[in-house]
Every structure is written in structure tokens, then in C-alpha cells.
Amino acid sequence: MTGSFLLVCLLLFLDGATIGLATNPIVIAAGKNHAPWLVAVVGGAFSGLGSMVQLWWLGWILSARPAWAQRWQPSEEKVKAAIGRHKNASFLALVVMRATPVPDLPLKIVAAWTRYPVALYGLAVWLGALPYYYVLARIGKWVNPPLWAIAAAFAVLFLAAWIWSRVRKRAA
């Protein structure tokens, strides 16, 4: 593995361990210079390891309820609503959710709340990432977008999601 690919793996790990907003741009950019199967298999594994860390700390926040985290902690109603929508954070549901661009935060909350096994969660994330990351890396290889275009597309999608969340919040 080259130094640039190790950096990709580190970024995927850190993104998975935190809020996971940059995964798609990282994988598309990695596909420009690395084999899509490598990005999917190895990058997906690092992302899965990061997601295991994220599930652990999310579970800790939901159970320990530290004072410093009150601002970011979902309300009891939101957690119960997420559990109601996703009664069973099953392995297959986790794999399918990771294999699509659909946001998986509600399922992560359910998994953390129900103390889903961390290693099994990481395996589900990795298996779901295999086809998804392969397609994204293949897009990066085919289209070969400049880094600024990837960043701009990511910023537009982030802004659209933020606006959509504000609209939904006002409607509720």
C-alpha cells in the first residue's frame, strides 16, 4: 500500500469514528488513484473499524448522559421514535443501510440504544460498504473529477440536507 492509500484509510477510519459526513467524497477521490476493489475492501474495513468506535461512543453517550454531551444528545422522544421506526437493528438491515446512500443515523441510534454487538456492527458496515464503496470508487475512476468539484458537490449536498432538516423542523 502506498502512503496516499494509507491516508485514505486513515481518513475513512476517522470519518467513520466521528460523524461520517465526508465518506462519499473520500471514496470518490480515492477511486481516481486506486483500484476500486482495493478502496472497497480495505477502505471499507477501515470505515467499519471507525464505525465500531462511533457505535461505542454513541452507546456510551446514550447510557452515561454526561453533562457536556447534553447539547448533542437526542431527546428521549427522538430515540423512542427511532426505535419505533426501526424496531430491530438487525444485521441485514445494517448491511443494506450501509450499502445505500440513505442516512443511517436512526439505525445507529437504535443499535447503540439496544447495545448491538460492536464487532457485529463493524462487520455489517464493512459488508455493506463493499458494493457501495466499489461503485463510488469506480465513479471516481471513470469521471476523474477534480478535487474541488468533489468538495463543491459535497458542500451542495450538505447544504441541501441542512435546509431540508430546517424545513422539516419548522413543519413539525
Backbone torsions as a table, in degrees:
resi	resn	phi	psi	omega
1	MET	NA	140.2	179.6
2	THR	-85.4	166.6	178.7
3	GLY	-60.9	-37.4	-179.3
4	SER	-68.6	-33.6	178.5
5	PHE	-73.3	-35.1	175.7
6	LEU	-63.2	-36.1	176.0
7	LEU	-64.2	-42.4	176.5
8	VAL	-57.9	-46.1	-179.8
9	CYS	-62.2	-42.6	178.2
10	LEU	-63.0	-44.1	178.6
11	LEU	-62.8	-41.1	178.1
12	LEU	-65.4	-37.8	176.6
13	PHE	-63.1	-50.3	-178.5
14	LEU	-63.6	-39.0	178.3
15	ASP	-65.3	-41.9	178.2
16	GLY	-66.8	-33.5	-178.0
17	ALA	-79.0	-15.9	-179.6
18	THR	-108.6	-124.1	-174.9
19	ILE	-97.0	-7.0	171.6
20	GLY	66.9	37.2	-178.8
21	LEU	-88.7	-18.6	-172.9
22	ALA	-106.3	9.2	-175.4
23	THR	-57.0	-52.3	-176.1
24	ASN	-59.8	-49.1	178.2
25	PRO	-62.3	-37.0	178.9
26	ILE	-62.6	-46.0	-177.6
27	VAL	-67.8	-41.5	178.3
28	ILE	-62.9	-45.9	179.0
29	ALA	-63.2	-38.4	179.1
30	ALA	-65.2	-34.4	-179.9
31	GLY	-65.1	-20.6	178.7
32	LYS	-66.0	-34.2	-172.4
33	ASN	-117.2	-7.8	-175.3
34	HIS	-131.3	156.2	179.9
35	ALA	-61.8	131.8	-179.7
36	PRO	-55.9	-38.0	179.5
37	TRP	-64.7	-35.5	178.9
38	LEU	-68.0	-43.0	177.6
39	VAL	-61.6	-42.0	-178.9
40	ALA	-66.9	-49.6	-174.0
41	VAL	-73.2	-56.3	-175.1
42	VAL	-79.6	-45.8	177.6
43	GLY	-61.8	-39.7	177.0
44	GLY	-62.7	-36.8	177.6
45	ALA	-65.2	-43.3	178.1
46	PHE	-65.7	-38.7	176.7
47	SER	-63.7	-41.1	177.2
48	GLY	-62.4	-41.3	176.9
49	LEU	-62.9	-41.9	177.0
50	GLY	-63.4	-39.3	178.6
51	SER	-65.3	-31.6	175.2
52	MET	-63.7	-42.7	176.9
53	VAL	-62.6	-43.9	179.8
54	GLN	-61.2	-44.4	179.4
55	LEU	-61.9	-39.3	179.3
56	TRP	-62.1	-50.6	-177.2
57	TRP	-71.1	-31.8	176.4
58	LEU	-65.4	-41.6	176.1
59	GLY	-62.7	-39.5	178.6
60	TRP	-64.3	-44.3	179.9
61	ILE	-63.1	-42.0	-179.3
62	LEU	-67.4	-30.9	-178.6
63	SER	-92.5	-38.8	-176.2
64	ALA	-82.2	-30.5	-179.4
65	ARG	50.9	55.8	178.8
66	PRO	-65.7	150.3	-176.7
67	ALA	-60.5	-38.1	-177.4
68	TRP	-67.2	-20.7	-176.1
69	ALA	-98.0	1.1	-177.1
70	GLN	-58.1	-33.8	-178.6
71	ARG	-63.0	-37.0	-175.8
72	TRP	-97.1	-14.4	-175.9
73	GLN	-70.9	132.2	178.3
74	PRO	-66.5	151.1	178.7
75	SER	-69.8	158.5	178.6
76	GLU	-56.4	-37.9	179.8
77	GLU	-64.6	-41.8	-179.8
78	LYS	-65.5	-40.7	178.6
79	VAL	-64.7	-45.0	179.1
80	LYS	-64.1	-37.6	177.5
81	ALA	-65.4	-41.8	178.4
82	ALA	-64.3	-40.8	177.9
83	ILE	-65.5	-37.6	177.8
84	GLY	-63.8	-37.5	179.2
85	ARG	-76.4	-30.4	-176.5
86	HIS	-127.3	71.0	-173.2
87	LYS	-56.8	-29.6	-176.3
88	ASN	-134.3	108.8	177.0
89	ALA	-77.6	68.7	-175.5
90	SER	-74.4	161.0	-179.3
91	PHE	-57.2	-47.5	-178.7
92	LEU	-63.5	-40.4	178.3
93	ALA	-62.8	-39.7	178.7
94	LEU	-65.7	-41.9	178.6
95	VAL	-62.3	-48.6	-177.7
96	VAL	-63.9	-41.7	-179.5
97	MET	-62.4	-40.0	-179.6
98	ARG	-73.3	-24.7	-178.3
99	ALA	-82.5	3.4	-179.3
100	THR	-127.5	164.4	176.4
101	PRO	-80.2	5.2	-179.6
102	VAL	-67.4	132.5	178.0
103	PRO	-59.1	135.0	-174.5
104	ASP	-109.4	13.6	-179.0
105	LEU	-57.4	-45.1	179.4
106	PRO	-58.1	-39.7	179.6
107	LEU	-70.9	-33.6	175.6
108	LYS	-63.1	-41.8	-180.0
109	ILE	-62.9	-43.1	178.2
110	VAL	-62.3	-45.6	-179.9
111	ALA	-61.3	-42.3	179.4
112	ALA	-68.0	-43.2	-177.9
113	TRP	-63.5	-38.7	-178.4
114	THR	-89.2	3.5	-179.9
115	ARG	57.4	48.7	176.7
116	TYR	-59.1	141.6	-178.8
117	PRO	-58.0	126.1	-174.0
118	VAL	-61.2	-43.8	-178.9
119	ALA	-65.0	-40.1	178.9
120	LEU	-67.0	-36.7	175.8
121	TYR	-62.2	-46.0	178.0
122	GLY	-60.8	-40.5	177.4
123	LEU	-63.5	-42.6	179.3
124	ALA	-63.1	-42.5	179.0
125	VAL	-62.9	-44.5	-179.1
126	TRP	-63.6	-46.1	-179.9
127	LEU	-63.7	-38.8	177.3
128	GLY	-70.1	-32.3	-179.8
129	ALA	-70.9	-26.8	-176.3
130	LEU	-52.9	-59.1	-179.6
131	PRO	-70.3	-37.0	-177.0
132	TYR	-66.6	-47.7	179.3
133	TYR	-67.0	-34.8	178.4
134	TYR	-61.8	-46.5	-179.7
135	VAL	-63.5	-45.3	179.1
136	LEU	-62.8	-42.8	178.8
137	ALA	-66.6	-36.2	177.4
138	ARG	-64.9	-40.2	176.0
139	ILE	-60.6	-44.0	177.2
140	GLY	-59.8	-37.6	179.7
141	LYS	-70.3	-44.8	-177.2
142	TRP	-70.2	-50.0	-173.4
143	VAL	-81.6	-34.9	-178.8
144	ASN	52.1	54.1	-177.3
145	PRO	-71.7	147.9	174.3
146	PRO	-67.0	154.3	-177.3
147	LEU	-57.8	-36.8	179.9
148	TRP	-64.8	-34.0	179.2
149	ALA	-69.6	-38.9	177.0
150	ILE	-63.9	-46.1	179.6
151	ALA	-63.4	-41.1	179.5
152	ALA	-64.9	-43.9	178.6
153	ALA	-62.5	-41.3	177.6
154	PHE	-62.3	-44.3	179.8
155	ALA	-62.9	-40.7	178.7
156	VAL	-64.5	-45.0	179.0
157	LEU	-63.8	-40.9	178.5
158	PHE	-63.1	-44.5	179.2
159	LEU	-63.1	-43.1	178.5
160	ALA	-62.1	-42.0	178.6
161	ALA	-65.0	-39.6	179.2
162	TRP	-64.7	-45.2	178.2
163	ILE	-61.8	-43.9	179.3
164	TRP	-60.5	-40.9	179.2
165	SER	-65.5	-37.2	177.8
166	ARG	-66.5	-42.0	179.2
167	VAL	-63.3	-44.3	179.4
168	ARG	-64.9	-37.5	-179.6
169	LYS	-66.4	-40.0	177.6
170	ARG	-68.9	-32.2	-179.7
171	ALA	-72.6	-25.5	-177.0
172	ALA	-81.7	NA	NA
